[in-house]
Amino acid sequence: MLIPQEISTDTLHHPLWERLGISVAIKRLDQVHPLASGNKFFKLKFNLEQAKLEGKKKILTFGGAYSNHIYATASACQAAGFESIGMIRGEETLPLNPTLAAAREKGMMLHYVSRVDYRNKKEEEFLNGLRKTHGAFYHVPEGGTNSLAIKGTSEILSDQDNEYSHICTSIGTGGTFAGLAASIGPHQVLQGFSSLKGDFIHQEMADLLGKHQISPKGKLEIEDQYHFGGYGKTNGDLLAFIRWFYGEFQIALEPIYTGKMCYGVLEKIKNGDFPKGSKILLLHTGGLQGLAGFNQRFGTSLPL
Ligand SMILES: *Cc1c(COP(=O)(O)O)cnc(C)c1O
């Protein structure tokens, strides 16, 4: 249904890292599918297969107005021949921002849910109400994390990635982190960089791993100090870093997830937190669709 493209891993060179005896590479999940890019491809893949098995023709999901998940769901559904319904948090704003305009172009029906009702997004009663309005659908939760999503993200690492000592990823809902935790080797450290503010994330990830009975073979670490003020928040330092990264490596990052994670990793290298000989693999989880909307909203010109 969704056919992955070959994913390349690019080695990044920097004199400081070479002096410290550390190598850094980036796995380009952003290139996995021309439409459904990044980690969302992995999260949706088995869900769409399940929807098909259940004979469902429609996928319904939830997200914010700039959500990568909304965009990816619209794309993947178009590619795989499903109808898609996006329940968008908040009021409609016209003209549609680039994310929602693209989702609609890919055939997604957009419905707006007040912030109060949106809190019921996981309740069976609320979902059953939606079934009355929209007919039968396959429900994918906001952010896309469920057990089939984790099955998908546990396919992100391949045998070739065994050579790395550290695997670094961004954390939102943690579905990606959980799948990686299930698939790292005993000699590997998985470092997750939370894009949300607060130390609740440690407990939330522990709960998520418990719920899905994941006992990692390697070591897990969660960094909660690179949120830049919270989910969706940025500052001049982060934006300057994203520009620097693009100038240096010609790889675009977005400020919600991948920019914060890469900033965190490179700062930790500078601080001497990685031992000599470390082989670091950064996961580029995609999300570049959000850059157009970000630039428009904040008057920035981050490279796309
Ligand atoms: C959704 C997203 C994440 C977070 O993934 P989770 O599985 O929710 O933790 C990270 N990076 C990008 C680019 C994303 O779109």
The ligand as an SDF file (V2000), in Angstrom:
LIG
                    3D

 15 15  0  0  0  0  0  0  0  0999 V2000
    5.2230   13.6420   15.0270 C   0  0  0  0  0  0  0  0  0  0  0  0
    6.6720   13.9730   14.9280 C   0  0  0  0  0  0  0  0  0  0  0  0
    7.6020   13.5950   15.9320 C   0  0  0  0  0  0  0  0  0  0  0  0
    7.1670   12.9600   17.2170 C   0  0  0  0  0  0  0  0  0  0  0  0
    6.8090   11.6410   17.0400 O   0  0  0  0  0  0  0  0  0  0  0  0
    6.1190   10.8490   18.2340 P   0  0  0  0  0  0  0  0  0  0  0  0
    6.0220    9.4750   17.7510 O   0  0  0  0  0  0  0  0  0  0  0  0
    4.7620   11.4960   18.4280 O   0  0  0  0  0  0  0  0  0  0  0  0
    6.9400   11.0320   19.4450 O   0  0  0  0  0  0  0  0  0  0  0  0
    8.9280   13.8670   15.7310 C   0  0  0  0  0  0  0  0  0  0  0  0
    9.3520   14.5030   14.6140 N   0  0  0  0  0  0  0  0  0  0  0  0
    8.5070   14.8960   13.6620 C   0  0  0  0  0  0  0  0  0  0  0  0
    9.0530   15.6110   12.4940 C   0  0  0  0  0  0  0  0  0  0  0  0
    7.1420   14.6360   13.7780 C   0  0  0  0  0  0  0  0  0  0  0  0
    6.3070   15.0450   12.8050 O   0  0  0  0  0  0  0  0  0  0  0  0
  1  2  1  0
  2  3  1  0
  2 14  2  0
  3  4  1  0
  3 10  2  0
  4  5  1  0
  5  6  1  0
  6  7  2  0
  6  8  1  0
  6  9  1  0
 10 11  1  0
 11 12  2  0
 12 13  1  0
 12 14  1  0
 14 15  1  0
M  END
$$$$
